[in-house]
Amino acid sequence: MAMLSDLIIGHPEVDSFAQLERLVAHAGESGVMFMEYDVKPDYRDTPKKWEWRLEAVFTRGTKYD
């Protein structure tokens, strides 16, 4: 299981929600089975329903581009 906080801390170059979506999508494609959304991303462009968006890209992978 991956934790969102670990992804954010491990990738300080990510500075927008759109970049975080790509990172989460790659995690889903790399074999991570479960993602725990333990923190709210603190980016200016973080949408209100951020959990749903991240879950969608985690499930779909990078095919959302």
CHARMM-style PDB file with segment names, atoms N, HN, CA, C and O in Angstrom:
ATOM      1  N   MET     1       0.846  -1.172   0.000  1.00  0.00      PROA
ATOM      2  CA  MET     1       0.000   0.000   0.000  1.00  0.00      PROA
ATOM      3  C   MET     1       0.895   1.239   0.000  1.00  0.00      PROA
ATOM      4  O   MET     1       1.891   1.302   0.720  1.00  0.00      PROA
ATOM      5  N   ALA     2       0.528   2.202  -0.806  1.00  0.00      PROA
ATOM      6  HN  ALA     2      -0.282   2.151  -1.391  1.00  0.00      PROA
ATOM      7  CA  ALA     2       1.238   3.476  -0.848  1.00  0.00      PROA
ATOM      8  C   ALA     2       0.421   4.525  -0.114  1.00  0.00      PROA
ATOM      9  O   ALA     2      -0.810   4.491  -0.111  1.00  0.00      PROA
ATOM     10  N   MET     3       1.118   5.441   0.495  1.00  0.00      PROA
ATOM     11  HN  MET     3       2.117   5.469   0.492  1.00  0.00      PROA
ATOM     12  CA  MET     3       0.440   6.548   1.179  1.00  0.00      PROA
ATOM     13  C   MET     3       0.702   7.823   0.390  1.00  0.00      PROA
ATOM     14  O   MET     3       1.821   8.075  -0.057  1.00  0.00      PROA
ATOM     15  N   LEU     4      -0.338   8.615   0.231  1.00  0.00      PROA
ATOM     16  HN  LEU     4      -1.247   8.411   0.594  1.00  0.00      PROA
ATOM     17  CA  LEU     4      -0.209   9.855  -0.526  1.00  0.00      PROA
ATOM     18  C   LEU     4       0.855  10.752   0.081  1.00  0.00      PROA
ATOM     19  O   LEU     4       1.620  11.380  -0.650  1.00  0.00      PROA
ATOM     20  N   SER     5       0.916  10.823   1.397  1.00  0.00      PROA
ATOM     21  HN  SER     5       0.294  10.312   1.990  1.00  0.00      PROA
ATOM     22  CA  SER     5       1.922  11.667   2.047  1.00  0.00      PROA
ATOM     23  C   SER     5       3.330  11.232   1.662  1.00  0.00      PROA
ATOM     24  O   SER     5       4.198  12.083   1.467  1.00  0.00      PROA
ATOM     25  N   ASP     6       3.581   9.932   1.547  1.00  0.00      PROA
ATOM     26  HN  ASP     6       2.876   9.240   1.706  1.00  0.00      PROA
ATOM     27  CA  ASP     6       4.903   9.445   1.148  1.00  0.00      PROA
ATOM     28  C   ASP     6       5.233   9.856  -0.285  1.00  0.00      PROA
ATOM     29  O   ASP     6       6.373  10.211  -0.583  1.00  0.00      PROA
ATOM     30  N   LEU     7       4.239   9.807  -1.170  1.00  0.00      PROA
ATOM     31  HN  LEU     7       3.313   9.519  -0.928  1.00  0.00      PROA
ATOM     32  CA  LEU     7       4.469  10.245  -2.552  1.00  0.00      PROA
ATOM     33  C   LEU     7       4.805  11.732  -2.608  1.00  0.00      PROA
ATOM     34  O   LEU     7       5.718  12.143  -3.324  1.00  0.00      PROA
ATOM     35  N   ILE     8       4.071  12.525  -1.857  1.00  0.00      PROA
ATOM     36  HN  ILE     8       3.330  12.191  -1.275  1.00  0.00      PROA
ATOM     37  CA  ILE     8       4.293  13.977  -1.864  1.00  0.00      PROA
ATOM     38  C   ILE     8       5.670  14.308  -1.292  1.00  0.00      PROA
ATOM     39  O   ILE     8       6.409  15.109  -1.864  1.00  0.00      PROA
ATOM     40  N   ILE     9       6.009  13.694  -0.168  1.00  0.00      PROA
ATOM     41  HN  ILE     9       5.409  13.043   0.297  1.00  0.00      PROA
ATOM     42  CA  ILE     9       7.312  13.953   0.464  1.00  0.00      PROA
ATOM     43  C   ILE     9       8.456  13.457  -0.414  1.00  0.00      PROA
ATOM     44  O   ILE     9       9.500  14.103  -0.502  1.00  0.00      PROA
ATOM     45  N   GLY    10       8.263  12.330  -1.053  1.00  0.00      PROA
ATOM     46  HN  GLY    10       7.414  11.805  -0.981  1.00  0.00      PROA
ATOM     47  CA  GLY    10       9.304  11.747  -1.884  1.00  0.00      PROA
ATOM     48  C   GLY    10       9.520  12.433  -3.217  1.00  0.00      PROA
ATOM     49  O   GLY    10      10.500  12.155  -3.907  1.00  0.00      PROA
ATOM     50  N   HSD    11       8.620  13.322  -3.586  1.00  0.00      PROA
ATOM     51  HN  HSD    11       7.823  13.548  -3.025  1.00  0.00      PROA
ATOM     52  CA  HSD    11       8.715  14.022  -4.877  1.00  0.00      PROA
ATOM     53  C   HSD    11       8.509  15.520  -4.671  1.00  0.00      PROA
ATOM     54  O   HSD    11       7.461  16.059  -5.026  1.00  0.00      PROA
ATOM     55  N   PRO    12       9.514  16.199  -4.095  1.00  0.00      PROA
ATOM     56  CA  PRO    12       9.364  17.641  -3.829  1.00  0.00      PROA
ATOM     57  C   PRO    12       9.272  18.490  -5.098  1.00  0.00      PROA
ATOM     58  O   PRO    12       8.899  19.661  -5.033  1.00  0.00      PROA
ATOM     59  N   GLU    13       9.611  17.907  -6.252  1.00  0.00      PROA
ATOM     60  HN  GLU    13       9.915  16.955  -6.305  1.00  0.00      PROA
ATOM     61  CA  GLU    13       9.516  18.645  -7.513  1.00  0.00      PROA
ATOM     62  C   GLU    13       8.068  18.826  -7.963  1.00  0.00      PROA
ATOM     63  O   GLU    13       7.790  19.682  -8.803  1.00  0.00      PROA
ATOM     64  N   VAL    14       7.155  18.046  -7.427  1.00  0.00      PROA
ATOM     65  HN  VAL    14       7.381  17.351  -6.745  1.00  0.00      PROA
ATOM     66  CA  VAL    14       5.733  18.156  -7.773  1.00  0.00      PROA
ATOM     67  C   VAL    14       5.176  19.394  -7.075  1.00  0.00      PROA
ATOM     68  O   VAL    14       5.201  19.495  -5.849  1.00  0.00      PROA
ATOM     69  N   ASP    15       4.672  20.336  -7.880  1.00  0.00      PROA
ATOM     70  HN  ASP    15       4.652  20.253  -8.876  1.00  0.00      PROA
ATOM     71  CA  ASP    15       4.180  21.587  -7.296  1.00  0.00      PROA
ATOM     72  C   ASP    15       2.787  21.982  -7.773  1.00  0.00      PROA
ATOM     73  O   ASP    15       2.390  23.142  -7.655  1.00  0.00      PROA
ATOM     74  N   SER    16       2.040  21.006  -8.317  1.00  0.00      PROA
ATOM     75  HN  SER    16       2.363  20.065  -8.413  1.00  0.00      PROA
ATOM     76  CA  SER    16       0.661  21.280  -8.711  1.00  0.00      PROA
ATOM     77  C   SER    16      -0.155  19.993  -8.600  1.00  0.00      PROA
ATOM     78  O   SER    16       0.394  18.891  -8.589  1.00  0.00      PROA
ATOM     79  N   PHE    17      -1.456  20.152  -8.521  1.00  0.00      PROA
ATOM     80  HN  PHE    17      -1.903  21.047  -8.531  1.00  0.00      PROA
ATOM     81  CA  PHE    17      -2.333  18.983  -8.434  1.00  0.00      PROA
ATOM     82  C   PHE    17      -2.262  18.161  -9.715  1.00  0.00      PROA
ATOM     83  O   PHE    17      -2.330  16.933  -9.667  1.00  0.00      PROA
ATOM     84  N   ALA    18      -2.126  18.819 -10.849  1.00  0.00      PROA
ATOM     85  HN  ALA    18      -2.071  19.817 -10.888  1.00  0.00      PROA
ATOM     86  CA  ALA    18      -2.034  18.100 -12.125  1.00  0.00      PROA
ATOM     87  C   ALA    18      -0.805  17.193 -12.140  1.00  0.00      PROA
ATOM     88  O   ALA    18      -0.881  16.061 -12.618  1.00  0.00      PROA
ATOM     89  N   GLN    19       0.312  17.671 -11.628  1.00  0.00      PROA
ATOM     90  HN  GLN    19       0.374  18.591 -11.240  1.00  0.00      PROA
ATOM     91  CA  GLN    19       1.511  16.841 -11.559  1.00  0.00      PROA
ATOM     92  C   GLN    19       1.319  15.696 -10.571  1.00  0.00      PROA
ATOM     93  O   GLN    19       1.794  14.585 -10.803  1.00  0.00      PROA
ATOM     94  N   LEU    20       0.629  15.966  -9.482  1.00  0.00      PROA
ATOM     95  HN  LEU    20       0.242  16.869  -9.294  1.00  0.00      PROA
ATOM     96  CA  LEU    20       0.352  14.921  -8.502  1.00  0.00      PROA
ATOM     97  C   LEU    20      -0.525  13.831  -9.114  1.00  0.00      PROA
ATOM     98  O   LEU    20      -0.325  12.647  -8.840  1.00  0.00      PROA
ATOM     99  N   GLU    21      -1.489  14.219  -9.935  1.00  0.00      PROA
ATOM    100  HN  GLU    21      -1.652  15.180 -10.158  1.00  0.00      PROA
ATOM    101  CA  GLU    21      -2.333  13.229 -10.614  1.00  0.00      PROA
ATOM    102  C   GLU    21      -1.482  12.289 -11.457  1.00  0.00      PROA
ATOM    103  O   GLU    21      -1.704  11.078 -11.449  1.00  0.00      PROA
ATOM    104  N   ARG    22      -0.519  12.829 -12.178  1.00  0.00      PROA
ATOM    105  HN  ARG    22      -0.339  13.813 -12.184  1.00  0.00      PROA
ATOM    106  CA  ARG    22       0.359  11.986 -13.002  1.00  0.00      PROA
ATOM    107  C   ARG    22       1.186  11.041 -12.128  1.00  0.00      PROA
ATOM    108  O   ARG    22       1.377   9.875 -12.472  1.00  0.00      PROA
ATOM    109  N   LEU    23       1.672  11.549 -11.002  1.00  0.00      PROA
ATOM    110  HN  LEU    23       1.517  12.497 -10.723  1.00  0.00      PROA
ATOM    111  CA  LEU    23       2.453  10.732 -10.083  1.00  0.00      PROA
ATOM    112  C   LEU    23       1.620   9.583  -9.518  1.00  0.00      PROA
ATOM    113  O   LEU    23       2.093   8.449  -9.436  1.00  0.00      PROA
ATOM    114  N   VAL    24       0.398   9.874  -9.136  1.00  0.00      PROA
ATOM    115  HN  VAL    24       0.013  10.795  -9.203  1.00  0.00      PROA
ATOM    116  CA  VAL    24      -0.506   8.848  -8.604  1.00  0.00      PROA
ATOM    117  C   VAL    24      -0.855   7.836  -9.701  1.00  0.00      PROA
ATOM    118  O   VAL    24      -0.936   6.637  -9.433  1.00  0.00      PROA
ATOM    119  N   ALA    25      -1.060   8.306 -10.916  1.00  0.00      PROA
ATOM    120  HN  ALA    25      -0.994   9.280 -11.133  1.00  0.00      PROA
ATOM    121  CA  ALA    25      -1.350   7.407 -12.033  1.00  0.00      PROA
ATOM    122  C   ALA    25      -0.193   6.443 -12.267  1.00  0.00      PROA
ATOM    123  O   ALA    25      -0.411   5.253 -12.490  1.00  0.00      PROA
ATOM    124  N   HSD    26       1.024   6.947 -12.217  1.00  0.00      PROA
ATOM    125  HN  HSD    26       1.201   7.914 -12.036  1.00  0.00      PROA
ATOM    126  CA  HSD    26       2.198   6.079 -12.398  1.00  0.00      PROA
ATOM    127  C   HSD    26       2.320   5.074 -11.259  1.00  0.00      PROA
ATOM    128  O   HSD    26       2.726   3.934 -11.483  1.00  0.00      PROA
ATOM    129  N   ALA    27       1.978   5.476 -10.058  1.00  0.00      PROA
ATOM    130  HN  ALA    27       1.647   6.402  -9.875  1.00  0.00      PROA
ATOM    131  CA  ALA    27       2.003   4.542  -8.924  1.00  0.00      PROA
ATOM    132  C   ALA    27       1.034   3.397  -9.168  1.00  0.00      PROA
ATOM    133  O   ALA    27       1.353   2.238  -8.904  1.00  0.00      PROA
ATOM    134  N   GLY    28      -0.150   3.722  -9.672  1.00  0.00      PROA
ATOM    135  HN  GLY    28      -0.409   4.663  -9.887  1.00  0.00      PROA
ATOM    136  CA  GLY    28      -1.137   2.682  -9.975  1.00  0.00      PROA
ATOM    137  C   GLY    28      -0.666   1.725 -11.051  1.00  0.00      PROA
ATOM    138  O   GLY    28      -0.928   0.524 -10.987  1.00  0.00      PROA
ATOM    139  N   GLU    29       0.028   2.261 -12.038  1.00  0.00      PROA
ATOM    140  HN  GLU    29       0.241   3.236 -12.091  1.00  0.00      PROA
ATOM    141  CA  GLU    29       0.528   1.423 -13.128  1.00  0.00      PROA
ATOM    142  C   GLU    29       1.725   0.570 -12.714  1.00  0.00      PROA
ATOM    143  O   GLU    29       1.986  -0.475 -13.310  1.00  0.00      PROA
ATOM    144  N   SER    30       2.453   1.021 -11.688  1.00  0.00      PROA
ATOM    145  HN  SER    30       2.241   1.870 -11.204  1.00  0.00      PROA
ATOM    146  CA  SER    30       3.673   0.321 -11.307  1.00  0.00      PROA
ATOM    147  C   SER    30       3.419  -0.878 -10.401  1.00  0.00      PROA
ATOM    148  O   SER    30       4.364  -1.533  -9.960  1.00  0.00      PROA
ATOM    149  N   GLY    31       2.156  -1.168 -10.122  1.00  0.00      PROA
ATOM    150  HN  GLY    31       1.389  -0.636 -10.480  1.00  0.00      PROA
ATOM    151  CA  GLY    31       1.844  -2.350  -9.344  1.00  0.00      PROA
ATOM    152  C   GLY    31       1.356  -2.080  -7.938  1.00  0.00      PROA
ATOM    153  O   GLY    31       1.033  -3.021  -7.214  1.00  0.00      PROA
ATOM    154  N   VAL    32       1.292  -0.836  -7.532  1.00  0.00      PROA
ATOM    155  HN  VAL    32       1.555  -0.071  -8.121  1.00  0.00      PROA
ATOM    156  CA  VAL    32       0.740  -0.524  -6.216  1.00  0.00      PROA
ATOM    157  C   VAL    32      -0.730  -0.917  -6.241  1.00  0.00      PROA
ATOM    158  O   VAL    32      -1.475  -0.506  -7.131  1.00  0.00      PROA
ATOM    159  N   MET    33      -1.140  -1.703  -5.273  1.00  0.00      PROA
ATOM    160  HN  MET    33      -0.535  -2.037  -4.550  1.00  0.00      PROA
ATOM    161  CA  MET    33      -2.510  -2.206  -5.262  1.00  0.00      PROA
ATOM    162  C   MET    33      -3.484  -1.266  -4.565  1.00  0.00      PROA
ATOM    163  O   MET    33      -4.645  -1.168  -4.960  1.00  0.00      PROA
ATOM    164  N   PHE    34      -3.014  -0.574  -3.528  1.00  0.00      PROA
ATOM    165  HN  PHE    34      -2.070  -0.654  -3.207  1.00  0.00      PROA
ATOM    166  CA  PHE    34      -3.892   0.299  -2.751  1.00  0.00      PROA
ATOM    167  C   PHE    34      -3.191   1.618  -2.477  1.00  0.00      PROA
ATOM    168  O   PHE    34      -1.976   1.667  -2.286  1.00  0.00      PROA
ATOM    169  N   MET    35      -3.972   2.676  -2.459  1.00  0.00      PROA
ATOM    170  HN  MET    35      -4.959   2.636  -2.614  1.00  0.00      PROA
ATOM    171  CA  MET    35      -3.451   4.003  -2.140  1.00  0.00      PROA
ATOM    172  C   MET    35      -4.263   4.547  -0.978  1.00  0.00      PROA
ATOM    173  O   MET    35      -5.494   4.539  -1.012  1.00  0.00      PROA
ATOM    174  N   GLU    36      -3.572   5.019   0.049  1.00  0.00      PROA
ATOM    175  HN  GLU    36      -2.572   5.025   0.077  1.00  0.00      PROA
ATOM    176  CA  GLU    36      -4.253   5.645   1.179  1.00  0.00      PROA
ATOM    177  C   GLU    36      -4.086   7.153   1.067  1.00  0.00      PROA
ATOM    178  O   GLU    36      -2.967   7.659   0.990  1.00  0.00      PROA
ATOM    179  N   TYR    37      -5.195   7.860   1.060  1.00  0.00      PROA
ATOM    180  HN  TYR    37      -6.104   7.449   1.123  1.00  0.00      PROA
ATOM    181  CA  TYR    37      -5.199   9.316   0.918  1.00  0.00      PROA
ATOM    182  C   TYR    37      -5.224   9.926   2.317  1.00  0.00      PROA
ATOM    183  O   TYR    37      -6.264  10.365   2.807  1.00  0.00      PROA
ATOM    184  N   ASP    38      -4.059   9.939   2.938  1.00  0.00      PROA
ATOM    185  HN  ASP    38      -3.214   9.582   2.540  1.00  0.00      PROA
ATOM    186  CA  ASP    38      -3.941  10.301   4.347  1.00  0.00      PROA
ATOM    187  C   ASP    38      -3.774  11.801   4.588  1.00  0.00      PROA
ATOM    188  O   ASP    38      -3.902  12.254   5.726  1.00  0.00      PROA
ATOM    189  N   VAL    39      -3.497  12.564   3.561  1.00  0.00      PROA
ATOM    190  HN  VAL    39      -3.394  12.195   2.637  1.00  0.00      PROA
ATOM    191  CA  VAL    39      -3.368  14.019   3.690  1.00  0.00      PROA
ATOM    192  C   VAL    39      -4.046  14.692   2.503  1.00  0.00      PROA
ATOM    193  O   VAL    39      -4.153  14.111   1.423  1.00  0.00      PROA
ATOM    194  N   LYS    40      -4.493  15.901   2.713  1.00  0.00      PROA
ATOM    195  HN  LYS    40      -4.406  16.373   3.591  1.00  0.00      PROA
ATOM    196  CA  LYS    40      -5.036  16.695   1.608  1.00  0.00      PROA
ATOM    197  C   LYS    40      -3.868  17.411   0.936  1.00  0.00      PROA
ATOM    198  O   LYS    40      -3.090  18.086   1.610  1.00  0.00      PROA
ATOM    199  N   PRO    41      -3.736  17.274  -0.386  1.00  0.00      PROA
ATOM    200  CA  PRO    41      -2.657  17.972  -1.085  1.00  0.00      PROA
ATOM    201  C   PRO    41      -2.801  19.484  -0.927  1.00  0.00      PROA
ATOM    202  O   PRO    41      -3.896  20.031  -1.058  1.00  0.00      PROA
ATOM    203  N   ASP    42      -1.702  20.138  -0.650  1.00  0.00      PROA
ATOM    204  HN  ASP    42      -0.812  19.693  -0.544  1.00  0.00      PROA
ATOM    205  CA  ASP    42      -1.718  21.580  -0.387  1.00  0.00      PROA
ATOM    206  C   ASP    42      -1.200  22.358  -1.595  1.00  0.00      PROA
ATOM    207  O   ASP    42      -0.207  23.080  -1.505  1.00  0.00      PROA
ATOM    208  N   TYR    43      -1.886  22.200  -2.720  1.00  0.00      PROA
ATOM    209  HN  TYR    43      -2.693  21.613  -2.794  1.00  0.00      PROA
ATOM    210  CA  TYR    43      -1.533  22.935  -3.933  1.00  0.00      PROA
ATOM    211  C   TYR    43      -2.646  23.935  -4.229  1.00  0.00      PROA
ATOM    212  O   TYR    43      -3.803  23.711  -3.874  1.00  0.00      PROA
ATOM    213  N   ARG    44      -2.294  25.022  -4.872  1.00  0.00      PROA
ATOM    214  HN  ARG    44      -1.354  25.205  -5.160  1.00  0.00      PROA
ATOM    215  CA  ARG    44      -3.303  26.055  -5.181  1.00  0.00      PROA
ATOM    216  C   ARG    44      -4.436  25.510  -6.033  1.00  0.00      PROA
ATOM    217  O   ARG    44      -5.578  25.952  -5.904  1.00  0.00      PROA
ATOM    218  N   ASP    45      -4.134  24.559  -6.897  1.00  0.00      PROA
ATOM    219  HN  ASP    45      -3.206  24.199  -7.002  1.00  0.00      PROA
ATOM    220  CA  ASP    45      -5.144  24.053  -7.831  1.00  0.00      PROA
ATOM    221  C   ASP    45      -5.829  22.767  -7.353  1.00  0.00      PROA
ATOM    222  O   ASP    45      -6.467  22.083  -8.153  1.00  0.00      PROA
ATOM    223  N   THR    46      -5.710  22.428  -6.071  1.00  0.00      PROA
ATOM    224  HN  THR    46      -5.192  22.984  -5.421  1.00  0.00      PROA
ATOM    225  CA  THR    46      -6.367  21.225  -5.554  1.00  0.00      PROA
ATOM    226  C   THR    46      -7.881  21.422  -5.553  1.00  0.00      PROA
ATOM    227  O   THR    46      -8.384  22.345  -4.911  1.00  0.00      PROA
ATOM    228  N   PRO    47      -8.610  20.565  -6.264  1.00  0.00      PROA
ATOM    229  CA  PRO    47     -10.075  20.710  -6.329  1.00  0.00      PROA
ATOM    230  C   PRO    47     -10.750  20.230  -5.045  1.00  0.00      PROA
ATOM    231  O   PRO    47     -10.134  19.556  -4.219  1.00  0.00      PROA
ATOM    232  N   LYS    48     -12.019  20.588  -4.895  1.00  0.00      PROA
ATOM    233  HN  LYS    48     -12.519  21.135  -5.566  1.00  0.00      PROA
ATOM    234  CA  LYS    48     -12.770  20.178  -3.702  1.00  0.00      PROA
ATOM    235  C   LYS    48     -12.888  18.661  -3.594  1.00  0.00      PROA
ATOM    236  O   LYS    48     -12.763  18.107  -2.502  1.00  0.00      PROA
ATOM    237  N   LYS    49     -13.126  17.995  -4.704  1.00  0.00      PROA
ATOM    238  HN  LYS    49     -13.228  18.445  -5.591  1.00  0.00      PROA
ATOM    239  CA  LYS    49     -13.286  16.529  -4.692  1.00  0.00      PROA
ATOM    240  C   LYS    49     -11.982  15.859  -5.118  1.00  0.00      PROA
ATOM    241  O   LYS    49     -11.972  15.013  -6.013  1.00  0.00      PROA
ATOM    242  N   TRP    50     -10.896  16.240  -4.474  1.00  0.00      PROA
ATOM    243  HN  TRP    50     -10.905  16.927  -3.748  1.00  0.00      PROA
ATOM    244  CA  TRP    50      -9.576  15.759  -4.849  1.00  0.00      PROA
ATOM    245  C   TRP    50      -9.429  14.258  -4.645  1.00  0.00      PROA
ATOM    246  O   TRP    50      -8.735  13.608  -5.426  1.00  0.00      PROA
ATOM    247  N   GLU    51     -10.062  13.684  -3.619  1.00  0.00      PROA
ATOM    248  HN  GLU    51     -10.626  14.213  -2.985  1.00  0.00      PROA
ATOM    249  CA  GLU    51      -9.933  12.248  -3.379  1.00  0.00      PROA
ATOM    250  C   GLU    51     -10.484  11.444  -4.561  1.00  0.00      PROA
ATOM    251  O   GLU    51      -9.881  10.460  -4.988  1.00  0.00      PROA
ATOM    252  N   TRP    52     -11.616  11.869  -5.072  1.00  0.00      PROA
ATOM    253  HN  TRP    52     -12.106  12.669  -4.725  1.00  0.00      PROA
ATOM    254  CA  TRP    52     -12.256  11.170  -6.190  1.00  0.00      PROA
ATOM    255  C   TRP    52     -11.382  11.241  -7.441  1.00  0.00      PROA
ATOM    256  O   TRP    52     -11.234  10.259  -8.168  1.00  0.00      PROA
ATOM    257  N   ARG    53     -10.809  12.420  -7.676  1.00  0.00      PROA
ATOM    258  HN  ARG    53     -10.930  13.217  -7.085  1.00  0.00      PROA
ATOM    259  CA  ARG    53      -9.960  12.590  -8.859  1.00  0.00      PROA
ATOM    260  C   ARG    53      -8.714  11.715  -8.768  1.00  0.00      PROA
ATOM    261  O   ARG    53      -8.319  11.086  -9.750  1.00  0.00      PROA
ATOM    262  N   LEU    54      -8.094  11.677  -7.587  1.00  0.00      PROA
ATOM    263  HN  LEU    54      -8.415  12.188  -6.789  1.00  0.00      PROA
ATOM    264  CA  LEU    54      -6.895  10.858  -7.440  1.00  0.00      PROA
ATOM    265  C   LEU    54      -7.223   9.374  -7.536  1.00  0.00      PROA
ATOM    266  O   LEU    54      -6.459   8.606  -8.121  1.00  0.00      PROA
ATOM    267  N   GLU    55      -8.335   8.972  -6.974  1.00  0.00      PROA
ATOM    268  HN  GLU    55      -8.955   9.596  -6.498  1.00  0.00      PROA
ATOM    269  CA  GLU    55      -8.740   7.564  -7.071  1.00  0.00      PROA
ATOM    270  C   GLU    55      -8.988   7.182  -8.532  1.00  0.00      PROA
ATOM    271  O   GLU    55      -8.638   6.079  -8.952  1.00  0.00      PROA
ATOM    272  N   ALA    56      -9.580   8.077  -9.295  1.00  0.00      PROA
ATOM    273  HN  ALA    56      -9.864   8.973  -8.954  1.00  0.00      PROA
ATOM    274  CA  ALA    56      -9.852   7.806 -10.714  1.00  0.00      PROA
ATOM    275  C   ALA    56      -8.561   7.636 -11.500  1.00  0.00      PROA
ATOM    276  O   ALA    56      -8.445   6.694 -12.284  1.00  0.00      PROA
ATOM    277  N   VAL    57      -7.589   8.519 -11.314  1.00  0.00      PROA
ATOM    278  HN  VAL    57      -7.683   9.284 -10.677  1.00  0.00      PROA
ATOM    279  CA  VAL    57      -6.342   8.383 -12.073  1.00  0.00      PROA
ATOM    280  C   VAL    57      -5.515   7.209 -11.566  1.00  0.00      PROA
ATOM    281  O   VAL    57      -4.779   6.599 -12.342  1.00  0.00      PROA
ATOM    282  N   PHE    58      -5.620   6.877 -10.277  1.00  0.00      PROA
ATOM    283  HN  PHE    58      -6.217   7.373  -9.646  1.00  0.00      PROA
ATOM    284  CA  PHE    58      -4.915   5.714  -9.741  1.00  0.00      PROA
ATOM    285  C   PHE    58      -5.443   4.443 -10.407  1.00  0.00      PROA
ATOM    286  O   PHE    58      -4.673   3.544 -10.744  1.00  0.00      PROA
ATOM    287  N   THR    59      -6.746   4.378 -10.591  1.00  0.00      PROA
ATOM    288  HN  THR    59      -7.372   5.108 -10.317  1.00  0.00      PROA
ATOM    289  CA  THR    59      -7.380   3.208 -11.198  1.00  0.00      PROA
ATOM    290  C   THR    59      -7.106   3.136 -12.699  1.00  0.00      PROA
ATOM    291  O   THR    59      -6.821   2.061 -13.228  1.00  0.00      PROA
ATOM    292  N   ARG    60      -7.191   4.272 -13.382  1.00  0.00      PROA
ATOM    293  HN  ARG    60      -7.422   5.145 -12.953  1.00  0.00      PROA
ATOM    294  CA  ARG    60      -7.016   4.306 -14.832  1.00  0.00      PROA
ATOM    295  C   ARG    60      -5.575   4.321 -15.271  1.00  0.00      PROA
ATOM    296  O   ARG    60      -5.254   3.820 -16.349  1.00  0.00      PROA
ATOM    297  N   GLY    61      -4.695   4.884 -14.462  1.00  0.00      PROA
ATOM    298  HN  GLY    61      -4.956   5.291 -13.586  1.00  0.00      PROA
ATOM    299  CA  GLY    61      -3.301   5.032 -14.869  1.00  0.00      PROA
ATOM    300  C   GLY    61      -3.132   6.249 -15.752  1.00  0.00      PROA
ATOM    301  O   GLY    61      -3.956   7.163 -15.731  1.00  0.00      PROA
ATOM    302  N   THR    62      -2.068   6.257 -16.524  1.00  0.00      PROA
ATOM    303  HN  THR    62      -1.399   5.514 -16.541  1.00  0.00      PROA
ATOM    304  CA  THR    62      -1.770   7.425 -17.364  1.00  0.00      PROA
ATOM    305  C   THR    62      -2.622   7.483 -18.614  1.00  0.00      PROA
ATOM    306  O   THR    62      -2.411   8.354 -19.457  1.00  0.00      PROA
ATOM    307  N   LYS    63      -3.563   6.598 -18.754  1.00  0.00      PROA
ATOM    308  HN  LYS    63      -3.734   5.890 -18.068  1.00  0.00      PROA
ATOM    309  CA  LYS    63      -4.438   6.618 -19.927  1.00  0.00      PROA
ATOM    310  C   LYS    63      -5.384   7.816 -19.905  1.00  0.00      PROA
ATOM    311  O   LYS    63      -6.095   8.066 -20.879  1.00  0.00      PROA
ATOM    312  N   TYR    64      -5.394   8.567 -18.779  1.00  0.00      PROA
ATOM    313  HN  TYR    64      -4.817   8.364 -17.988  1.00  0.00      PROA
ATOM    314  CA  TYR    64      -6.291   9.723 -18.685  1.00  0.00      PROA
ATOM    315  C   TYR    64      -5.794  10.893 -19.505  1.00  0.00      PROA
ATOM    316  O   TYR    64      -6.565  11.812 -19.781  1.00  0.00      PROA
ATOM    317  N   ASP    65      -4.512  10.894 -19.912  1.00  0.00      PROA
ATOM    318  HN  ASP    65      -3.885  10.147 -19.688  1.00  0.00      PROA
ATOM    319  CA  ASP    65      -3.962  12.021 -20.697  1.00  0.00      PROA
ATOM    320  C   ASP    65      -4.614  12.114 -22.051  1.00  0.00      PROA
ATOM    321  OT1 ASP    65      -4.276  12.998 -22.839  1.00  0.00      PROA
TER     322      ASP     65
END
